[in-house]
Amino acid sequence: MRRRTFLATAATAVALPLAGCGHPYDGSLSMSELTSDSAIAERYAGETENLSSDHLALVDAAVAGDAPTREGRYPYERDRPIEHEGAYYRITHEVVDSRTETRYTIDVDYDPETTPSSVIAYEDLPEADKRALGELIPPEADHPDNDGFDIGRSHRYEDVSESVLASDPAYEGISHEGSTYRVRVADGGEVTIETYEYSAEQVAESAADLGAQLREQYLFSLSGLSEAEREIVAEAIDGSYFPDGGEVPDAFRSLADRFRDRAGIDTTEHGGTWLARYEGTIYWTDLQYPPETDSE
């Protein structure tokens, strides 16, 4: 698999915690020390432990060159490379097929005021309708109890002709273990189902390799600061810096401009993420820009 130099910049918003007494719209600065190129890569790429088993299998197959496919309304997307057996890969996809299906809405009333006129036993339902109902029947112990229908879900029938709930005329009720529930299945409109084919391209042979690429592309020296700017940086390194409210210090605005003039890993009009070297140490820096004028 061909290796390429990693140059992509993801345009994603940066979410920072709000703390202290600062106004959330006054901006913020947070700086975390990074001790190696590997640490840069790990901070950038994030963890894979939270991926579902299906997504992990998809990544495994894509890296192996098997061109795995998945169907759905939306593809699996990841705007940063993912680690796989020590190397880093960018996962991409393309649409290779498309079809239109009808989505149905399924609503259940667990305590109908009147007995439905046409009832079918749950065990007599075709498998297509049992799959459509999912976990709606039998109801959970703490199920919702509303006026009218209590709960609902959406579902796509692979073959709606197999359904007796979505047919016309349809059953209005389902009996299960001595209880009868009112059910309504309605046409929710057409949806487009895409078939996505996935591939993987290696962007780095190791965490150190990826971190070095990021460092070479984005690292800049944060130097020549005023005393007031240095105090803000010191607070950001200890945790996070937030203006105390009222007027935003000029030092914070001038400090923010130093970052604004540099290429960031992720940047938006509201802020971003940068790699900055300050007094010999590299920091992963999250910045939300202060407002151009003070808030009232």
Secondary structure, DSSP 4 states (H G I P E B T S, - for coil): -------------------TTS-GGG-EEEEEEE-SHHHHHHHHH--STTS-HHHHHHHHHHHTT---EEEESS----SS-EEETTEEEEEEEEEEEEEEEEEEEEEEESS-SS--SSEEEGGGS-HHHHHHHTTSSSPPTT----SS--EEEEEE-S-GGG-SSSSSS---EEEETTEEEEEEEEEEEEEEEEEEEEEEEEEESSHHHHHHHHHHHH-EE--S--HHHHHHHHHHHHS-B---SSSPPHHHHHHHHHHHTS--SEEETTEEEEEEEETTEEEEEEEEPPPSS---
